[in-house]
Amino acid sequence: MTQIFKPGVKLSSKVCKTQIMVLRIPAIELEIFCGGLPMEVGDPDVLGEIQGENNGTLVGKRYTDETETMEFLCTRGGEGSISVSGHKIDIKAAKKLPSSD
Amino acid sequence: MNIYLILQMAAEAMGDREAVKLNNDSITYSELNYMSKSVASLVKNNEKIGFLSENNLLMPAALFGAAIAGVEFVPLNYRLSEEQLNMQLKRISPAILFTDQDIKCKGIKTIGITTLALDNKAELDNYSDDEAVAVELFTSGTTGEPKSAVLKHKNLMAYILGTVEFMSAGAEESVLLSVPPYHIAGIAAVLSSSYSGRKIVQLPNFSAEAWMRLVIKEKITNAFLVPTMLKRIVEKFDDNLSLPSLKNVAYGGGKMPRSVIERAMKLLPHVNFTNAYGLTETSATICMLGPEDHRSAFNSSDALIKRRLSSAGRPIPSIELIIKNDEGNICLPEELGNVWVRGEQVSGEYKGIGSKLDSEGWFPTKDRGFLDSDGYLFIDGRADDVIVRGGENISPGEIEDVVRTHPNVEDVAAVAVKDIEWGEAVGLVIVASSPIEDDEIIKLVRTKLRSSRVPSIIKYMDELPYNETGKLLRRVIRDNFAD
């Protein structure tokens, strides 16, 4: 089921431990998946079967679409991959800044 | 978004790593997480969490604990007079205050630093996830009564997510923290170190000797210093010393004298220096002069490149910065004006005063400065410190830079003094290493600048009044002239 997501919301995978936080997202109806199943607020009691090919998620990495209209922060890694209806989601390259404190 | 996310991720991904160390005691991220939950469980009726102590292992737990409980963390300056402290305590009541001081104030419940029960089993995983205030910081009040700046969770998170990569530090990395908990750099260090996974080693009472000893003993890789601290280190530096473990030194919180940074770069050629410019109200760093900038400026024979050693660097990617003149127009390169910034980490809000952002989200830093043609920012000083002589704006920094070139001048400050003819005129306070004739100074200013910059009064002092984090207290100097 599609819905409008708000920045700051945390979504959990239904197939693995993956948890993401929405950093930026257009205010349109979307569906966010992990490992082929839609992600939801709150961890599931039982994990479902992972579907399709998955590369997994890495904690601390940012994930974004090709045009960078949306961005997710992986707050807990897992085996499933993130996808969004109609968009290709990939790891965003880190901009390295010197540490300032 | 809530800053507790930082600790939650750290505890989950690297729970066994050392998080904070003081003397021979240290705690891991898991233990810090547990301590923070213990702190949070003390909050029963939305009391704020105050912290009146030097840095210790409890400080990061108090910061994150307040975040879990959804209340404000308010670190207080332990060097304030009793009267000043009481005034601030009244402003933060009701609060739970971590301190070893004997405090009696209505609505303030004190808990000793050493007596916190760590066997508390509180599990508070459903922390508030909103736009609440995370930290309340009293500004240093160098120009007047301290204001209370509020930093929201979203401001601090924007700063961390915009500048730090999660777990980017190696397990062997550590940062030596010698700025107090009530300084924005002390708060920012806890957040960015926890997110990057870099161990914090605390040094509550800074001295150059203790700092150097600790760098060697703990094989410190990173450090943050205010200019006064770096000045003391280079003065005490023994030529046989090399500090091989030290890789990165960031500095900020005040104007760095060019001679100090040049000397530091000569003494520690293997160290990467970063100048971090920021304000309390901007959740720390908004501009950086990075290690490459330092080296190319240091080695350049081009005066315009060389002077970048005195620059605050360029805005970080998540910050927009403009210079506007007093009429509100954008300044050209090299044109001095007021520094305005915009970005998610910028709060610009004070308790009881409200937001200082304009309708388009721009914050007037009240710092004056200019950009060079490549966008490097040069900070001239505070707008409040400008001397207005007969309608002409004179910046103290310009005069100070010239006077400092006199070989007998160790330190100098220019302030506004009352003048019957011009409204205000230039008053100069000099710390001299050996006697100077007033005429030498007057001649120097007249030749290098112009007659309106010439001081009408010159005083000599043994030292200038600085606060403990190295900010020059111009207000005290102005009061001294008024007497």
Interface residues (C-beta under 8 A of the other chain):
Chain A: P7 G8 K10 M21 L23 V59 G60 K61 L73 T75 R76 G77 A94 K95 K96 L97 P98 S99 S100 D101
Chain B: M1 L5 Q8 M9 E12 A13 D129 K154 L161 T163 V164 E165 F166 M167 S168 V175 A185 A188 A189 S192 S193 S196 R198 N222 F224 N248 A250 G252 N272 T274 A276 G278 A284 T285 M288 G290 P291 I316 P317
